[in-house]
Amino acid sequence: MYFTEDFKLKTGLAEMLKGGVIMDVTNVEQAKIAEKAGACAVMALERVPSDIRKEGGVARMASIRIIREIEETVSIPVMAKARIGHFMEARVLEALGVDYIDESEVLTPADEEHHINKRDFKVPFVCGARNLGEALRRIAEGAAMIRTKGEAGSGNIVEAVRHIRTIVKEMKHLTILGKEELVHESKNLGAPLELVEWVAANGKLPVPNFSAGGIATPADAALVMQLGAQAVFVGSGIFKSEDPETRARAIVKAATYYNDPVKLLEASEELGEAMRGIDVAKLPQEELLQTRGW
């Protein structure tokens, strides 16, 4: 039911991004910096997550004009965010010709009960997840790639680490269960049995698993790659730093050479100041972006 030819095509497009860095950009100038630094894709949005957190208000899909200008400027894939459940924002983005859509908790949710039925679209979707149940529910809806949520705009890697470790641990747990136990675990996860059985047999997700939320340094990027992420999304960590161009190149290098401490040292030198981070533990529950989605 889930592993259709359309699903395989979309996940194939997502596979092309593995090993790379997707960078949040809000204008053409930032998109040029990202492409020059070696980003595998850019994510067009109206405000980077740290500004969304600081300024508040309703965060929506980016301006059509900005997305179109970015599409016309760079040769790498262009992603854009739609609000959770807002399938008409997604339709507009699909008509605009973006390469991927992120149904994102960073934007203000449009629907508090339903996510977008991503199987109705030809464009591949990426969705956030904090645990295996969330990941498999999004895949059941048609997501072609998963990114661990972390805590966007925080500059603090702790939540991204928590989420990637949780998903990896829960996948390993499935591999030791018998078939009758998988039925029970499917109920606990709130995920379809077919997908639970696939993960149990293969020890991984049926789509690429990336990491996002709080990545601010080359070492942060290397850390989540070591823990099992296959690519990284970086938002505020680049363009809220002292020297975005140098930091962008450094994070790309770190994602490529995450197993090489010497290369990582080279990438980490002379970067200037990183973005100012937030102690996520002190954030009120209602200010957490990661809790959006179900």
C-alpha positions in Angstrom: 0.0 0.0 0.0 2.7 2.5 0.9 5.6 1.5 -1.3 4.1 2.6 -4.6 6.1 3.7 -7.7 5.2 7.3 -6.9 6.6 6.9 -3.3 9.8 5.4 -4.7 10.2 8.2 -7.1 9.8 10.9 -4.4 12.2 9.1 -2.0 14.7 8.8 -4.8 14.6 12.6 -5.2 15.2 12.9 -1.4 18.1 10.5 -1.6 19.9 13.0 -3.8 20.3 15.3 -0.8 22.0 12.8 1.4 25.4 14.0 2.8 24.5 17.6 2.2 23.4 20.8 3.9 20.1 22.5 3.3 20.2 26.2 4.3 17.3 28.5 5.3 17.4 31.7 3.2 15.1 34.7 3.2 16.3 36.6 0.1 18.4 36.2 -3.1 21.6 37.4 -1.5 21.5 34.7 1.1 20.6 32.1 -1.5 23.7 33.0 -3.5 25.8 32.7 -0.4 24.3 29.2 0.3 24.9 28.0 -3.2 28.5 29.3 -3.3 29.2 27.6 0.0 28.2 24.2 -1.4 24.6 23.8 0.0 22.8 20.9 -1.6 19.5 22.9 -1.5 18.0 26.1 0.0 14.8 26.5 2.0 13.0 29.8 1.2 11.0 31.3 4.0 9.8 34.7 5.2 11.9 34.8 8.4 14.5 32.5 9.8 13.2 30.6 12.9 15.0 32.7 15.5 13.3 35.8 14.1 9.9 34.0 14.1 10.5 33.1 17.7 11.5 36.6 18.7 8.9 38.6 16.7 5.9 36.3 17.1 2.8 36.7 15.1 1.5 34.3 12.5 4.3 32.7 10.4 3.1 31.8 6.9 4.4 30.5 3.6 7.1 32.8 2.2 6.3 35.5 -0.4 5.7 34.1 -3.9 8.0 36.9 -5.2 10.9 35.9 -3.0 10.5 32.2 -3.8 10.4 32.9 -7.5 13.4 35.2 -7.4 15.4 32.5 -5.5 14.3 29.9 -8.0 15.5 32.1 -10.9 18.8 32.9 -9.1 20.2 29.5 -8.0 20.8 26.2 -9.8 20.4 24.0 -6.7 17.0 22.7 -5.5 14.7 25.1 -3.8 12.4 24.1 -0.9 9.7 26.1 0.7 7.7 25.7 3.9 3.9 25.3 4.2 2.0 25.4 7.5 0.9 22.1 9.1 -2.4 21.0 7.6 -2.5 23.9 5.1 -2.9 21.9 1.9 -3.7 25.0 -0.2 -0.4 26.7 0.7 1.2 23.4 -0.5 -0.8 23.5 -3.7 0.4 27.0 -4.4 4.0 26.0 -3.8 3.6 22.9 -6.1 2.2 25.2 -8.8 5.1 27.5 -8.3 7.5 24.6 -9.1 9.4 24.3 -5.9 11.5 21.1 -5.7 10.4 20.0 -2.2 7.8 21.2 0.4 8.5 21.2 4.1 5.3 20.8 6.1 6.8 22.7 9.0 6.2 23.2 12.7 8.3 26.4 12.4 5.3 28.0 10.8 2.0 28.6 12.6 -0.1 25.4 12.2 -3.3 25.9 10.1 -4.9 22.7 11.3 -4.6 21.4 14.9 -5.9 17.9 14.1 -4.7 17.0 10.6 -1.5 17.0 8.6 -1.5 17.4 4.8 -2.3 14.2 2.8 1.0 14.3 1.0 0.2 11.4 -1.3 -2.1 13.7 -3.3 0.9 15.7 -4.5 3.6 15.1 -7.1 6.2 17.2 -5.3 8.1 15.4 -2.4 7.5 16.5 1.1 9.8 16.6 4.2 8.3 16.5 7.7 9.6 16.8 11.2 9.5 14.1 13.9 10.7 13.7 17.5 10.2 10.0 17.7 9.6 6.9 15.5 5.8 7.1 15.9 5.7 10.7 14.5 8.1 9.7 11.7 6.1 6.7 10.6 2.8 8.6 10.7 4.3 11.3 8.4 5.6 8.6 6.1 2.1 7.0 6.0 0.7 10.4 4.9 3.3 10.4 2.1 6.4 12.2 3.4 9.4 11.4 1.3 12.0 12.4 3.9 12.0 13.0 7.6 14.0 15.5 9.6 14.3 15.3 13.3 12.7 18.5 14.7 15.2 19.7 17.3 14.2 23.1 18.6 14.3 25.5 15.6 15.8 29.0 16.1 17.4 28.0 19.4 21.0 27.6 18.4 21.0 24.7 20.9 21.7 21.2 19.6 20.4 19.3 22.6 16.9 18.7 21.3 18.2 17.6 17.8 20.4 15.1 19.6 17.5 13.9 21.8 15.3 13.3 18.7 17.9 11.5 16.5 18.9 9.3 19.4 15.3 8.5 20.2 14.4 7.5 16.7 17.6 5.4 16.3 16.9 3.7 19.6 13.3 3.0 18.8 14.2 1.5 15.4 16.8 -0.8 17.0 14.1 -1.9 19.5 11.8 -3.0 16.7 14.5 -5.3 15.2 14.4 -7.6 18.2 10.7 -8.1 18.4 8.6 -11.0 17.2 5.8 -10.6 14.7 3.1 -10.7 17.4 5.0 -8.1 19.4 5.2 -5.8 16.3 1.4 -5.7 16.2 1.3 -4.4 19.7 4.1 -2.0 19.0 2.3 -0.7 16.0 -0.6 0.3 18.3 1.8 1.9 20.8 3.5 3.9 18.0 0.2 4.9 16.4 1.7 3.8 13.1 0.7 1.4 10.3 1.8 -2.2 10.9 3.2 -2.4 7.3 5.7 0.4 8.1 6.5 -0.9 11.5 7.3 -4.4 10.0 9.5 -2.7 7.3 11.6 -0.9 9.9 11.9 -4.0 12.0 13.2 -5.9 9.0 15.6 -3.2 7.8 16.6 -1.4 10.9 16.1 2.0 9.3 13.4 4.3 8.0 12.1 3.7 4.5 12.9 7.3 3.6 16.1 9.4 4.2 16.4 10.7 7.8 17.9 14.2 8.2 18.5 16.4 11.2 17.4 20.0 12.0 16.8 22.4 14.8 19.7 24.1 16.7 22.6 23.3 14.5 24.9 26.3 14.8 28.5 25.1 14.5 30.5 22.6 12.3 30.8 20.4 15.3 27.0 20.4 15.7 26.6 19.2 12.1 29.2 16.5 12.5 27.6 15.3 15.8 24.2 14.6 14.3 25.7 13.0 11.3 27.7 10.7 13.6 24.5 9.9 15.4 22.7 8.7 12.2 21.5 11.8 10.3 22.0 11.6 6.6 22.0 15.3 6.0 21.4 18.5 7.9 19.1 21.5 7.8 20.6 24.8 9.1 18.5 27.8 9.6 19.3 30.6 12.0 22.8 29.1 12.7 24.3 30.5 9.5 22.7 33.9 8.9 22.5 34.9 12.5 26.2 34.3 13.0 29.0 37.0 12.7 30.3 35.7 9.4 27.6 33.8 7.4 29.7 33.0 4.3 32.6 31.4 6.3 30.2 29.5 8.6 28.2 28.2 5.7 31.3 26.8 4.0 32.5 25.3 7.3 29.2 23.5 8.0 29.2 22.0 4.5 32.7 20.8 5.1 31.8 19.4 8.4 28.8 17.4 6.9 31.2 16.0 4.3 34.0 15.1 6.7 32.1 14.3 9.9 34.3 11.3 10.5 37.6 13.2 10.2 38.5 15.3 13.3 41.4 17.0 11.5 39.1 18.3 8.7 36.5 19.3 11.4 39.2 21.3 13.2 40.1 23.1 9.9 36.4 23.9 9.4 36.0 25.2 12.9 38.9 27.7 12.8 38.4 31.5 12.4 34.6 31.4 12.1 33.8 34.5 14.1 31.0 34.4 16.7 28.2 31.9 16.5 24.6 32.9 16.9 23.5 33.5 20.5 21.8 30.4 21.7 18.8 29.7 24.0 18.6 27.4 27.0 15.8 25.3 25.7 15.1 23.9 29.2 14.0 27.3 30.4 11.5 27.9 27.5 7.8 27.7 28.5 6.0 24.8 27.0 3.9 27.0 24.9 7.0 28.6 23.2 8.4 25.2 22.0 8.0 24.8 18.3 8.8 21.1 18.3 5.5 20.2 20.0 3.5 21.3 17.0 2.3 18.4 15.0 0.8 15.1 16.2 
